[in-house]
């Protein structure tokens, strides 16, 4: 788990409406970190979560899902933070099945999981798209 990096990402959040900062840190197998923070917009539908920002940044930088070792997500929540449905679906496609996912909070609570536990029946590249 890499809470220090996720906290660093959290400080970069742009949250003038909710004041709810979230940070995500993806650790790659070579030790590189790709960070993401949630970015809000006055048109809430245009807001993007920390997890998706980190994953989209990873892909745009030329990395791929096989480079991912783990992802740590943190926020000021009562228990370990829980990704939204959109983030779970993006993680289903862009995070390897064996990568560790650490859901944390500012109090130090941690829940370790994997993508199939977060979204057991999500769409992936193997789904039949001809329906």
N, C-alpha and C positions, 0 to 999 in steps of 0.2 A: 504494500500500500504506500502511496506517495502523497500523503496529506499536505505536506509543506508546499508542493507544487500546485495542488488543487486550491489551496488557500491563496497562493500568489495569483492564480488565474481569477479567483473570486474577487479580488481587489480591483480587477479590470472591468468588472461588470458595469453596464450602463442601465441603471434601474430608477429613473426619476419618478416613476409612477408607483410601483409596488414597494420599492426599497428592499426587495428580496434578492440579495446577491447569491449567485450560484457559480461555482468554479468546477472545471473538469480538467484533469491532467491525464493524458494518454502517455504511457511509457512504452517506447518501442524496444525491440529486442537488442538494439545497439546502444541503449541507454539514453537516447534522445527523448525529450519530452515535447509533446504538442499540447498547448493549452487552449482552453476555450472558456468564455464567460457568457452569461446571458446578456442579451442586448434587447432592450425594450423599444417600442415605438408607440406613439399616441394612437395609431391604428393597431390595436392589440394583435390582430391576426398576422401582422408583419414582425412580431417579436420572435426571436429565436433563442432557444435554450443553450446552455453551456455545453451540454453533451453533443448536440448537433453541430455547434460552431467548432468544437474541437475536431470532430470527425470530418467535417467538410474541409477544414483547414488542412488536416492530414492528407486527404486525397488531393487537394489543390497544390500541395507542396511536393507531390510526386511519390508519396508513400502509398502503400496498399494495406489491406486488412491483415495480410500475413506478416507484416512488420510489427503488429501490435502484441505486446506482452500483457498489459493490464490497463485499466482505466479506473481512476478514482474521482468520485463526484462528492462535493460537499456543499452544505448550506446551513443556515441557521434554522434548524428544524428540531422538533422534540425528540424524535428518534432518527435513525439513519435516513437520509434523503431518499426519495423515491422518484425515479424518472417518469416523465409524463408518457402517455401512449405514443405520441409522435416520436419521441426519443427512443423508446423501446423498439419501434419498428425500424428506425434508421440503424440502431445498434444491431438488430437482428441481421441486417444485410451487411453492415460494414465492420462488425467486430467478430473475430474468429470464435467458434464454439468453445475452444479451450482457454480463451483469455479470461483472466480473473477480473471481475468487476467489484470494486469496493465502494459501497454506499456509506457515507459518513455524515457527521454533523460537527458543529463547533465544540461540542462537549466531549468529543472523542469516541462516540459510539460508532461501531463499524459493523456492517453486514456484508459478508462476502458472498457473491453469487456469480452466475454465468448467464449469458444471453438467453439460452433456452429456458432458464428458470424465470427470467423477466417477461418473456413473451413466448410461451410454449407453442402457440398455434399461429405465429406471425408468418407473413409472406416471405419467401426467399427466392433465390434464383432457380431453384428446382421446381417451383410451382408451375402447374400447367396454365399458361396464359391464353390458351385457345378457347376457353369457356366463354 
